[in-house]
Amino acid sequence: MDSAANSGDLLWCFSQVKGTVEEDVTEADIISCVEFNGDGELLATGDKGGRVVIFQRDQASKGCDASHSGEYNVYSTFQSHEPEFDYLKSLEIEEKINKIRWLKRCNAAHFLLSTNDKTVKLWKVSEKRKRAEGFNLRDETGTLMHDLSSITSLRVPVVKPMDLMVEASPRRVFANAHTYHINSISINSDWMTFLSADDLRINLWHLEVTDQSFNIVDIKPANMEELTEVITAAEFHPTECHLFVYSSSKGTIRLCDMRSQALCDKHAKMFEEPEDPANRSFFSEIISSISDVKFSHNGRYLLTRDYLSLKVWDLHMDSKPVESYPVHEYLRSKLCALYENDCIFDKFECAWSGNDRYVMTGSYNNFFRIFDRETRRDVTLEANRESLKPRQVLKPRRVCTSGKRKKDEISVDCLDFNKKILHTAWHPTENIVSLAATNNFYLFQGRD
């Protein structure tokens, strides 16, 4: 596969970076998810400290030239989850935000779902530009008056303009339905239901009902010693409300149809690639585990990410992927070291472009890969705040595996495995991508 960033390909430019520059990063500040809303005007990030930060696209820059149009500023920050303790199981429940999903906007407010390991919450984010003043029973600060004898006349409260205030308020809490850690949430195309998946079960919820959910997948064996695989990710089809997929640690993807039966233990289709005997090793099962699965926007294809590659599957063909893209094949010889430092268990996400032409995922050394499905070209780029200037065009990076290294190449032995891009998001209609790298998130913009 050719690597290029010229003639006919997108040129990627640095737009902005958000986050602190300190060397010592606190665990709570590490970003754990990123997600654009439906029109791409808002971008939400969640971190290990249980906070959600929402960024809004700069309205002033939208009418400017393309070099300024991809900038986002802080819109709202709120504490979504707090650390809890399960006294029955003597377990701490982390506040870390695992996933954020936006609901379709139907009024002036925005709604989103956020989840930690155990609890999903529905949040309403709304703007306040006016306030009421001149109450009869309250003073200027809003405090209730105790001495009512001072009231000599009745006043009619008036509404006055005020500085913009963005409020985030919890509307629903969906709890007590998962024994194991939640790894996925996905909103149905009917915009009334959503699923939440943990290691062994998938539950279906109605957005208006918090005290009841329906178990639609349960792979827990009667004897836990017979457990051979776990659920790693799950997602609803973008247009068919009865279809959803879930992936497993064995490298399989199951497509389920809720019309066939209430408990979808029997899948409609299973997508699995036969293993190449030549690549069989001790690490085969670990690196075949799928860390993320995403439907294409047109609903025809599935994008999956395992440890070493990205694969595109056609829903009409379950025998093998129609496209396969190696992400960092040069690490195959380093699997033993990656197993010892636990990096082999890292869970990388993947993303489709708005028109389904490009796919993207992250790698180590703050590298990220973008693949063009039409031209079969790919490019490796680096998110590095030290060497980036606003609107600077990114230079493609190459990794050298042999002894001789060219000027622009980096040796595979020099890669920093502590710097990794696990979480990625692509703007729904434009070539703007967001990447989380430790406690920073980067925005890059593509130009023809």
C-alpha positions in Angstrom: 0.0 0.0 0.0 1.4 3.4 -1.0 1.8 6.1 1.6 1.2 9.6 0.4 0.0 13.0 1.4 0.1 14.8 -2.0 -1.6 14.8 -5.5 -5.2 14.2 -5.0 -5.0 13.2 -1.3 -6.1 15.2 1.7 -3.5 17.5 3.3 -3.9 17.4 7.0 -3.3 20.6 9.0 -2.9 21.2 12.7 -5.9 23.2 14.0 -5.6 23.3 17.8 -4.7 21.4 20.9 -6.5 21.6 24.3 -5.0 20.5 27.6 -2.1 21.2 30.0 1.5 21.0 29.0 2.8 19.7 32.4 5.1 16.6 32.2 3.5 15.1 35.3 0.0 14.1 34.2 -2.5 13.3 36.9 -4.6 10.2 36.3 -7.9 12.1 36.6 -6.9 14.4 33.6 -6.4 11.5 31.2 -9.0 11.7 28.4 -11.0 8.5 28.1 -13.4 9.3 25.2 -14.2 11.9 22.5 -17.5 12.3 20.6 -18.9 14.8 18.1 -22.6 15.6 18.2 -24.9 15.0 15.2 -24.0 18.2 13.3 -20.5 18.5 14.5 -21.0 21.9 16.2 -20.3 20.4 19.6 -17.5 18.0 20.7 -17.6 16.2 24.1 -14.6 14.7 26.0 -14.8 12.5 29.1 -11.9 11.9 31.4 -10.8 9.5 34.1 -11.8 12.0 36.8 -15.5 11.7 35.8 -15.7 15.1 34.1 -17.3 15.9 30.8 -16.0 18.9 28.9 -18.1 20.1 25.9 -16.4 22.3 23.2 -18.4 24.4 20.8 -17.3 25.3 17.3 -16.2 28.9 17.1 -19.2 30.6 15.5 -17.1 33.6 14.4 -14.7 31.4 12.5 -17.4 29.6 10.5 -17.6 32.4 8.0 -13.9 32.8 7.7 -11.5 31.0 5.5 -11.0 27.3 5.8 -7.9 27.6 7.9 -9.9 29.0 10.8 -13.1 27.1 10.5 -12.2 24.0 12.6 -11.6 25.7 15.9 -13.5 24.8 19.1 -13.8 26.6 22.4 -14.9 25.4 25.8 -18.7 25.5 26.1 -19.5 23.7 29.3 -17.8 21.6 31.9 -19.5 19.4 34.5 -18.9 16.5 36.8 -20.8 13.5 35.3 -19.8 10.7 37.7 -18.3 10.4 41.2 -16.3 7.6 42.6 -18.5 5.0 44.4 -18.1 1.9 46.5 -20.0 -1.3 46.1 -20.3 -2.5 49.7 -21.7 -5.9 48.8 -18.7 -6.8 46.6 -16.2 -4.6 48.4 -15.2 -3.0 45.1 -14.5 0.6 44.2 -16.4 1.9 41.2 -14.3 4.4 39.2 -15.7 7.7 38.1 -13.9 7.3 34.7 -16.1 8.1 31.7 -16.1 5.1 29.4 -18.4 6.4 26.6 -20.3 9.5 25.6 -23.2 9.4 23.0 -25.2 12.4 21.8 -28.9 12.2 21.2 -30.7 13.8 18.2 -31.5 17.4 19.0 -35.2 18.1 19.1 -35.4 21.5 20.9 -33.1 24.3 22.1 -31.3 22.0 24.5 -28.7 19.3 23.9 -28.9 15.8 25.4 -26.2 13.2 25.9 -25.6 9.9 27.5 -22.4 9.3 29.6 -21.4 6.1 31.4 -18.8 4.8 33.8 -18.3 1.2 34.6 -21.8 0.7 36.2 -24.1 3.7 35.6 -25.4 5.4 32.5 -26.7 9.0 32.9 -28.7 11.2 30.6 -27.7 14.9 30.7 -29.5 18.0 29.5 -27.2 20.8 28.4 -29.1 24.1 28.0 -28.4 27.8 27.7 -29.8 30.6 29.9 -29.7 34.1 28.5 -32.5 35.7 30.6 -33.5 35.8 34.2 -36.5 36.9 36.2 -36.1 39.8 38.7 -38.4 41.7 41.0 -39.9 38.9 43.1 -42.2 39.8 46.0 -41.0 37.2 48.5 -37.3 37.1 47.6 -34.6 39.7 48.0 -32.1 40.7 45.3 -29.9 37.7 45.9 -32.8 35.3 45.5 -33.0 34.4 49.2 -36.5 33.9 50.7 -37.6 36.8 52.9 -38.6 36.0 56.5 -40.0 39.4 57.5 -43.1 39.7 55.3 -44.2 42.9 57.1 -41.8 44.9 54.9 -43.8 44.1 51.8 -46.1 47.1 51.2 -47.0 46.6 47.6 -47.1 43.8 45.0 -44.6 43.8 42.1 -44.8 42.1 38.8 -41.5 40.2 38.1 -39.7 41.2 34.9 -37.5 39.1 32.6 -34.1 40.7 31.9 -31.2 39.7 29.6 -28.1 38.2 31.3 -24.7 36.9 30.3 -24.8 33.4 28.7 -24.9 30.6 31.2 -24.7 27.0 30.1 -26.3 24.5 32.5 -25.9 20.8 32.6 -28.5 18.9 34.6 -29.0 15.1 35.1 -32.4 14.0 33.7 -32.2 10.2 34.1 -29.9 7.7 35.9 -29.9 4.2 34.5 -28.3 2.0 37.2 -28.1 -1.4 38.8 -28.3 -3.4 35.6 -24.7 -4.5 35.1 -22.7 -6.9 37.1 -19.6 -6.4 34.9 -18.0 -3.2 33.5 -19.9 -1.3 30.8 -17.7 -1.0 27.7 -20.3 0.4 25.2 -23.5 2.4 24.9 -25.3 3.0 21.6 -28.4 4.9 20.8 -31.0 3.3 18.5 -32.1 5.0 15.3 -35.6 5.2 16.8 -34.1 7.7 19.3 -36.2 6.2 22.0 -34.1 3.2 23.1 -30.4 2.5 23.7 -28.2 -0.4 24.6 -25.5 -0.8 27.2 -23.0 -3.6 27.0 -20.6 -5.1 29.5 -18.3 -8.1 29.3 -21.0 -10.7 29.3 -24.4 -9.1 28.7 -26.1 -6.4 26.6 -29.2 -4.6 28.0 -31.8 -2.6 26.1 -33.2 0.5 27.8 -36.0 3.0 27.0 -34.9 6.6 27.5 -37.9 7.4 29.6 -37.7 4.3 31.9 -34.9 4.1 34.5 -36.0 1.2 36.7 -36.3 -1.5 34.0 -34.1 -2.8 31.2 -34.3 -5.9 28.9 -31.5 -8.3 28.6 -31.0 -9.0 24.9 -27.7 -10.8 24.9 -26.3 -13.1 27.7 -23.1 -15.1 27.0 -22.4 -15.9 30.6 -21.9 -19.7 30.9 -23.5 -21.6 33.8 -20.0 -22.5 35.0 -17.6 -19.5 34.8 -14.7 -21.9 34.3 -16.1 -22.5 30.8 -15.9 -18.9 29.8 -14.0 -18.6 26.6 -14.8 -15.0 25.3 -16.1 -11.7 26.4 -18.0 -8.9 24.7 -15.7 -6.0 23.8 -18.0 -3.6 21.9 -21.6 -3.2 20.7 -23.4 -0.8 18.4 -26.9 -0.3 16.8 -27.3 -0.1 13.0 -27.6 3.6 11.9 -31.0 3.2 10.2 -32.5 -0.3 11.0 -33.7 -0.1 14.6 -33.9 -3.9 15.0 -30.3 -4.6 14.1 -27.2 -4.4 16.2 -23.7 -5.9 16.3 -21.3 -6.9 19.1 -17.7 -8.0 18.9 -15.8 -10.4 21.1 -12.3 -11.1 22.4 -12.1 -14.0 20.0 -12.1 -11.7 17.0 -15.7 -12.5 15.9 -18.5 -10.0 15.1 -22.1 -11.1 15.6 -25.0 -9.3 13.8 -28.3 -9.8 15.8 -31.9 -9.1 14.7 -34.3 -8.3 17.6 -37.3 -9.2 15.4 -36.4 -12.9 15.6 -36.5 -13.4 19.3 -36.3 -11.4 22.6 -33.0 -12.9 23.7 -30.6 -12.7 20.8 -28.4 -15.6 21.8 -28.6 -16.9 18.3 -27.0 -14.4 15.9 -28.3 -13.7 12.4 -24.8 -13.6 11.0 -21.3 -14.1 12.4 -18.3 -12.4 10.7 -15.0 -14.1 11.3 -11.8 -14.3 9.4 -10.0 -17.7 9.2 -6.6 -17.5 10.9 -3.5 -17.7 8.8 -1.5 -20.7 10.1 1.7 -19.0 9.2 1.0 -16.2 11.7 -0.1 -18.5 14.5 1.7 -17.8 17.8 1.2 -17.6 21.6 -0.2 -14.0 21.1 -2.6 -14.9 18.3 -5.8 -14.9 20.4 -4.8 -11.7 22.3 -4.1 -9.6 19.1 -7.2 -10.9 17.4 -9.5 -9.5 20.1 -11.6 -6.7 18.6 -11.4 -3.4 20.6 -13.9 -1.4 18.5 -16.7 -1.9 16.0 -18.5 0.9 14.0 -21.2 0.8 11.3 -20.5 2.9 8.2 -22.9 5.9 7.9 -24.8 4.2 5.0 -25.2 1.0 7.2 -23.7 -1.3 4.5 -20.2 -1.9 6.1 -18.6 -2.6 9.5 -15.3 -1.2 10.6 -13.4 -3.3 13.2 -10.1 -2.7 15.0 -7.9 -5.4 16.4 -4.5 -4.9 17.8 -2.5 -4.8 14.5 -5.1 -4.0 11.9 -8.3 -2.3 10.7 -10.8 -4.4 8.8 -13.9 -3.4 6.7 -16.7 -6.0 6.5 -19.6 -6.1 4.0 -22.8 -7.1 5.8 -23.6 -9.3 2.8 -20.4 -11.3 3.2 -19.4 -12.9 6.5 -16.6 -15.2 5.4 -13.8 -12.6 5.3 -13.3 -8.8 5.3 -13.5 -6.9 2.0 -10.7 -4.6 3.1 -7.9 -5.0 5.5 -5.4 -2.3 6.5 -2.3 -3.0 8.6 -1.9 -0.3 11.3 1.4 -1.1 12.8 2.6 -4.4 11.4 6.1 -3.5 12.4 5.1 -4.3 16.0 4.6 -8.0 15.3 8.2 -8.8 16.1 7.8 -6.8 19.4 4.8 -8.7 20.8 6.7 -10.3 23.6 7.9 -6.9 24.9 4.4 -5.5 24.4 2.9 -8.4 26.4 5.3 -7.8 29.3 4.5 -4.1 29.5 0.7 -4.8 29.1 0.5 -2.6 25.9 -0.8 -5.6 24.0 -4.1 -5.2 25.9 -4.5 -1.5 24.8 -8.0 -0.9 23.2 -7.7 1.4 20.2 -10.9 2.9 18.7 -11.6 3.5 15.0 -13.7 6.0 13.0 -15.3 6.5 9.6 -15.2 9.8 7.8 -18.6 11.4 7.1 -18.7 10.1 3.5 -17.3 6.7 4.5 -14.4 7.2 2.1 -11.7 7.3 4.9 -11.1 5.3 8.0 -8.9 6.3 10.9 -7.4 4.8 14.0 -4.6 5.5 16.5 -1.2 4.0 17.3 1.8 4.5 19.5 4.2 7.4 19.7 1.1 9.6 19.2 0.9 8.4 15.7 -2.5 8.1 13.9 -3.3 6.4 10.6 -5.8 7.5 7.9 -6.6 5.2 5.1 -8.3 6.2 1.8 -10.6 3.4 0.7 -10.9 4.7 -2.9 -7.2 5.1 -3.8 -5.9 2.6 -1.2 -3.4 5.1 -0.1 -2.6 5.7 3.6 -0.7 8.1 5.7 0.9 8.1 9.2 0.7 11.4 11.0 1.9 12.5 14.5 0.1 14.5 17.1 2.9 16.4 18.8 2.3 19.9 20.3 6.0 20.8 20.5 6.5 20.6 16.7 3.1 21.9 15.6 2.1 25.5 14.7 -1.4 26.7 13.9 -2.5 25.7 10.3 0.8 23.9 9.8 0.6 21.0 7.3 1.5 17.7 8.9 4.4 15.8 7.4 3.9 12.0 7.0 5.9 9.9 9.4 7.5 6.5 8.5 8.8 3.8 10.8 12.0 2.0 10.0 12.4 -1.7 10.9 15.8 -2.4 9.4 19.2 -1.1 10.5 19.5 1.6 8.0 17.3 4.6 8.8 16.5 7.4 6.3 16.4 11.1 7.4 12.6 11.4 8.0 12.2 7.9 9.5 11.9 6.8 13.1 13.3 3.5 14.3 10.8 1.0 15.7 13.0 0.7 18.7 12.6 4.5 19.4 8.8 4.4 19.6 7.4 5.7 22.9 4.7 3.2 24.0 3.6 5.5 26.8 2.3 8.0 24.1 -0.7 6.5 22.4 -3.8 7.6 20.7 -6.6 5.3 21.8 -9.6 7.6 21.3 -10.6 9.1 17.9 -13.6 10.9 16.4 -14.4 12.2 12.9 -16.7 15.2 12.3 -20.0 13.9 10.8 -19.9 16.0 7.6 -16.4 17.6 7.3 -12.8 16.4 7.3 -12.1 17.5 10.9 -10.7 14.8 13.3 -10.3 14.8 17.0 -7.8 12.7 18.8 -7.1 12.1 22.5 -3.5 11.8 23.6 -3.2 11.3 27.3 -4.5 14.6 28.8 -4.5 16.6 25.6 -6.9 16.4 22.7 -5.9 17.5 19.2 -8.0 18.8 16.3 -6.7 18.4 12.7 -8.4 19.6 9.5 -8.1 18.0 6.0 -7.8 20.1 2.9 -8.0 18.9 -0.7 
